[in-house]
Amino acid sequence: MLLIAGGIGITPLRALLEELPASRGKPDSGLPRERPGRTVFKREIDELASLRGATVHYLVGRRGSREMPGDPLDPRALRRLVPDINSRDVYVAGPTG
């Protein structure tokens, strides 16, 4: 499973992560997308991910900025972070746009 959250979408991502059972052999991944200084639930998400054997990649910054020059959610970037993305269920939550 791959959970992708943008901004306020971190709330349902956190809830889904909390409900997941312990690792089933294939690690889950999370990609919270946040603005600098606005990472919400980080401590909780890190703890939940650790308990469930999940990997979390925090994508912090604005697209086109020095810290994030490209789009972290374009297909090539997603494949670099989650090489087996085609075999996963993907859930996306966030604001429109």
C-alpha positions in Angstrom: 0.0 0.0 0.0 1.1 3.5 -0.7 -0.4 6.5 1.1 0.1 9.9 -0.4 -0.9 13.0 1.5 -0.8 16.7 0.6 -1.3 19.3 3.3 -4.5 18.5 5.3 -4.5 15.0 3.7 -2.1 14.1 6.4 -5.1 13.6 8.8 -6.6 10.6 6.9 -3.1 9.2 6.1 -2.4 9.2 9.8 -5.7 7.4 10.6 -5.1 4.8 7.9 -1.6 4.2 9.1 -2.9 3.7 12.6 -5.4 1.1 11.5 -3.0 -1.0 9.4 -1.9 -4.3 11.0 1.8 -4.9 11.6 3.8 -5.5 8.4 2.5 -8.3 6.2 5.9 -9.0 4.6 5.7 -6.2 2.1 6.4 -2.8 3.7 3.9 0.0 3.3 5.0 3.5 2.3 3.8 7.0 3.0 4.6 10.2 1.2 3.4 13.2 3.2 3.8 16.4 1.2 4.2 19.4 3.4 5.4 23.0 3.4 8.6 23.8 5.4 7.8 24.2 9.1 4.3 22.8 8.7 4.9 19.0 9.1 1.9 17.8 11.2 1.7 14.6 13.2 5.4 13.8 12.3 6.2 12.2 15.6 3.0 10.1 15.6 3.5 9.1 11.9 7.1 8.1 12.5 6.1 6.0 15.5 3.1 4.3 13.7 5.3 3.6 10.7 8.0 2.1 12.8 5.5 -0.2 14.6 4.1 -1.4 11.2 7.3 -1.7 9.3 6.4 1.2 6.9 8.7 3.6 5.3 7.9 7.3 5.3 9.4 9.8 2.8 8.6 13.4 3.8 8.4 15.6 0.8 8.9 19.1 2.2 9.1 22.3 0.2 7.3 24.0 -2.7 7.6 22.6 -6.2 10.1 24.6 -8.2 12.0 25.7 -5.1 15.6 25.2 -4.2 14.8 22.3 -1.9 12.3 20.7 -4.3 13.3 21.7 -7.9 10.9 19.2 -9.6 7.5 17.7 -9.0 7.9 15.0 -6.3 4.7 13.3 -7.4 5.4 13.0 -11.1 5.6 9.3 -12.3 9.4 9.2 -12.5 9.9 10.7 -9.0 7.3 8.3 -7.5 9.1 5.3 -9.1 12.4 6.4 -7.6 10.9 6.5 -4.1 8.6 3.5 -4.5 10.0 1.2 -7.2 7.2 -1.3 -6.9 4.4 1.3 -7.1 2.6 -0.6 -9.9 1.9 -3.5 -7.6 0.6 -1.4 -4.7 -2.8 0.0 -3.8 -2.4 3.8 -3.7 -4.5 6.2 -1.6 -4.2 9.9 -2.1 -5.7 12.6 0.2 -5.3 16.3 0.1 -6.8 19.6 -1.0 -8.0 20.0 -4.5 -5.5 21.1 -7.1 
